[in-house]
Amino acid sequence: QVQLVESGGGLVQAGGSLRLSCAASGRTFSSYAMGWFRRAPGNERDFVAAIVGSGSTTSYAASVKGRFTISRDNAKNTVYLQMNSLKPEDTAVYYCAASRTPTILWTKVQYYDYWGQGTQVTVSS
């Protein structure tokens, strides 16, 4: 069982930056691939970024590529999402998720086994 707790959300102006963190419980954090998803009002939960257990490979949604960076610190059991050049359309609740297949960059919700409670990001124009 893995428990995930997100932090770092908030209100920011367009063009600004935020860094989200997701702290995981347990001693085998590197055994999980990690992902970030987001849900805007009225929308499904959409893929944002993913990183394999070792941190060596990442994947991004086209809408955030070049602006967002996913990274992880396995010694701290934490995954990060650095978000730059934020746009109003990035406004959403952001969730981190863990998958028990550490070498695969899943982009779909159903392949993740554990989820955090979410953190709100609001980008004003």
N, C-alpha and C positions, 0 to 999 in steps of 0.2 A: 504494500500500500504506500502510495506517495501522496503527500499533501503539498499543494502549491498555493503560494500567497503572492499576489501581485501588488506592486506599489509604484508610485511615481506619476500617476495620472494627474490631470488638472486642466486648468484653462490657460490657453496660450493664444497669442495673436498669430494670424497667418504669417508664414515666413519664419516663425520661431522654432524652437527645438524642445524636446522632452526626452528623457530617458526612463523607460520602464524597466523595472526589475521583477523577477519572479524567483522567490526563494523556495527551495524544495526540501522536504524532510527526507530522512533516510541516509544510508551510507553508500548507495550504489548509483549516485546521480549520473555517472558517466555511462551507465547501462541503458540510459533512455535518450532517444532522440527527443528534441524539444521543438515546440512550435508556438507561434503567436497567431491568433485569429482575432477578428473584430466583428462586432455586430452593430450596424447603424440602425436607427429606428425604422421598423418596417421591413428590415432586410434579414436575410439568412446570416449565419455565422460564416464569414469569409476568411480564407487563408491569407496570411500576411507574409510570414517567413518561417523557416525551419532550419535546424542545425543538427548535425549528427552528434552522437555521444562524445566523440573525440574532439569535436569542434572544428574538424578539418574541412568540412564541406557545408555549404549553406544553399538555400533556395529562397527566392522572393517572388511575390506576386508582381505582375508587370506594373501595377499602379504605384508601387512603392520602391521599385528597383532604382538604385542611385540616390535615394533619399533616406532610406531606412537601413540600419545595419543590425543584424542579430549576432550575438556573441555569448559565450558562456565561460564561467570560471568554475571548473569542477571541484577545485579545492574549497570553494565557498558555496557549492550546491546552488548556484544562481545562474540564471540566464537573463540576458539584457536585450532590450530593443531600443537602440538609439534612433530617434526620429528627428530628422532635420527638414527644413523647408516645408513645414507643415502647411496643409491646405484645409479649408473648411470641410471639404469632403472626407478628410481623415477623421472627422468627429465620429466617435463610436465608443462602445465599451470594448476594451481590449482584454483578451483572455490568453493565458499561457496554458500549454497542454504538454503532457508527457506520453511518449509512446514506448512500449516495451521492445521495439525493434530498433536498436540504436544506430544501425547503419543505413536506414532508409529515410529519405526526406518526404514523408507523407504530406500531402496538401489537402487531404480530405478529413473532415471531422471524425468520421467513423473509425479511423485508424488510430486515434489517440485514446488512451486508456484512462488518463487522469486529467482533471481540469481545475483551474483556479476559479475564484469567485468573480473575477473581472475587476477592471479599474477604468473609470471614465476618463476619456480624453475629449476635450472640447476645444475646437479651433475657431476663433472668431475672425470675421473678415474685416 
